[in-house]
Amino acid sequence: MRRAAVLLVVCLSTPPALDGGAPLAVADDTTVSARVDAARIGEGDTLTLTIEVRGTSPPRIQDPDMSSLADFTIAAGPSISTSTSMVWSGGQASSSTSKQYTYALFPRRKGTVTIPGIAVMVGDRQLRTEPISVEVVEGRIRKAPAGPLRGRLPAVGGPAGEPEGEVLVEAQVDRKEVYVGEQVLLTYKVYSEPDLVDVPGPQKLPSYTGFWVEEIPLDPRSTVRRVPRGGRSYLEITLMKKAIFPTTSGDLAIEETVVGVPVKVRSGDPFESIFFAPVKTLLRRTQPITIHVKPLPEKGRPASFGGAVGRFTLEVKTDRDRTRVNDALGLKIVVRGTGNIRTVGEPVLPPLSDYKRYDPRVDEVKEVTQDRVAGSKSWDYVLTPLAPGRQEIPPVRFAYFDTTRGTYVEIASEPIPVMVDRGEGGAGSPGTDVAGREVTAFGRDVRYIKPVAALVSRGTPYHRSGLFLALLLVPVLADSGLYLLLRRRVRMAAEAGRFRGRRAPGFARRRLKHARRLLAAGKSREFHQEVARALTGYLGDKLNLAPSGLTQQGIEELLAGRGVDEAVRGELRGCLEKCDYARFAPSASGKAEMDATLELAERTIVGLERHLGGRAGKGAAA
Amino acid sequence: MFALFLWCAGCTGAGGGQGGGTAVADREARRLFSQGNDHYASGRYEDAARDYRQLLSEGVASEAVHYNLANALFKLNQLGPAILELEKAAALAPGDPDVQANLEFLRSLTSDRTTLSGARTTTFFLERLLAITTIDEDAVLFTALYLIVGLLVGLRIAASSFRLQRAAVWSIAAFSLPLALVGTGLGVKLYRQQTQIHAIVLQQRVDVLSGPGEDNTTLFTVHEGLKVRIETAQGSWSQVSLENGLSGWVPATVLGEF
């Protein structure tokens, strides 16, 4: 059938650029041109735009880019036809191929409207048509769309008659100001004076941006009826009904919809009536509609609100009122009402600490009553009681926004008493029926405030307190004190020795003076005793030792150790020996002998003083 | 003997830690605190917060006041200020389980998470080691070890026999090692306490800029309740750094220092 049509076009094809045509030459003789079927149209009329690509052997042609077409709506198309023609000239045959894209356009505004240059990709080159200006006036001035429209359109070409009467398409909404989530009923209707040959079909449906769309089934008994309109009788056909729910607030637009209406046309030619059905598809469009969508109020929104808008009822029931520990208990929550049931959120289930809860099974039933979307949504929970006794199911809360009243409504179910018996075999013995379980928290909050008793004012922390510093100083002070104390004691002992040594020569001299008096008195024994005492006393003082502890041997060693030379030591030894001897000798010594002894003793002390003088007492305490 | 000494040192340390803690706050402070608690109990959180703040302005330094104020602020939906007060309470009483529990809970409600940069490295390990003890515990431990070493030095000085002297020297060596470790830790913590200032972001959303001034590039965004470190201040702007190493400038007014 389609092939036949193409063949027909080839036969009937006329040279291009009839009116407003503007061929554009390119290098390899491929041209792109655009033409329209009228230079002046009405607002409700359609304009046929044909874009033709012609060439001897054009490379691959891509569909024209119609995105620049701002002032027109594409009502139908493109329908594509290809033809090849052979031309004889000067005995040479040349063939040319032509590809035609045909569109039906609706103007979007009045005045002089321009179809801009339309880009077509031919091979890897972009060709552009010349812009075309069309004057658009109010109303409808063309009787029927001219030009052939094939492909998606059921119309056929050829000279056609005019339909009798007017054809209108309307989109109607039941309300223009709604809340987010509130249903808007959108109805598409066709009003036609001439008889229809087929069910009108929408050419292009809008995208309904910002809406959730639910199809409403049509009642076949009331889709077609005859209505009076402006004193004339029209056939009213309800094309479709849609329930649309705005999902965002603001002014949302429902774009225009193009509907193709097949009508009977009158034809004066009986021959034509045989070959061509007297049918014409009229393209009509609806007016765009703006819906003002109000946001749901923030004020007074209950915590249990989960997005339900409409009117709902809540039903909560358990499948039994008596169960056993660890047995299953079914809890069914049903929300029923009018509104977009799909956006109804799960009702807030109270915390059930003594039940184990599993994820619910959700069922949804959508129904339409009197063009309103309604239905029910149910949540089936399986609960397992964990402890025996009276385990009440607390109220379940559900909130929705009532659009008729403009307020939130919160409904709560009645608490359901459930009697939980002990499990089997656990009679009387607690613990056996309840499988041991960890106590877990299901609520979270800050810990409670501290009582008055906790009010203790904190001073400086320890690491900043004086005590810390004081404790750090204690060992330093104590240890250095101890050290100094011990050192002082040693020094004092040494000091005492030095003092004694300094007085030693004086004492010795006094003793020797006394000895001289004894000598004069002729007391030989006492004289020698006094001389010996003077010597040992001197040594004892000088060496810081007790004179009684001094032995001959000890004295020798000590003096040798202190560097007293042999001569002095010998004199000392001789003197002491002489005194010892004289003290215990039976006869008294002579005066001259005693004088010599005294002299020797004095010399010895002088000699010793020379050696020990400055360093007396040093190291004596060691 | 050492154990006895440790115990003694511990006792004195603990006594010092409370440093006047037993000095009971005067009657007026108790009355105000009790009034705040009554307001809190009856749900008048704003009144409660006002009472607690008055107590703090009068110089009562108690973790209980900061803690209760944090609770009141949390109930008033002021997450950032609440965390700030809890941090202050934690600084006063690091071991308080209520403070730690609430701090953990409130932090879980904030939207920012930062990971310590260079996790699992030596630095990270050392940081964990440092975090085991509080600065006060370190000070007490340091005091105890220090006193022991001091005692041993005294023994070394006073000892007359060579064997006792040698024993004292060896003991000093043995105790000096832990003393040095604890002392280093304490030193690091004291240094940080002196030089590092932390702050909590108080506004819901703060853009962190590349420099002090509105015309700088936004580097990243932080949210209420995040703990940051203040590096430097310039005019009304503070340079802050996060635990994960990110750094930038924010107006000083959006921060609460502690």
Interface residues (C-beta under 8 A of the other chain):
Chain A: R444 D445 V446 R447 Y448 I449 K450 P451 V452 A454 L455 V456 S457 R458 G459 T460 P461 Y462 H463 S465 L467 F468 L471 L472 V474 P475 V476 A478 D479 L482 Y483 L486
Chain B: A9 T12 G13 G15 G16 G17 Q18 G19 G20 G21 T22 A23 V24 A25 A29 R30 F33 S34 N37 Y40 V60 A61 S62 E63 A64 V65 Y67 N68 A70 N71 A72 F74 L92 A93 D98 A101 N102 F105 L106 I135 D136 D138 A139 V140 T143 Y146 L147 V149 G150 L151 V153 G154 I157 A158 L186 L190
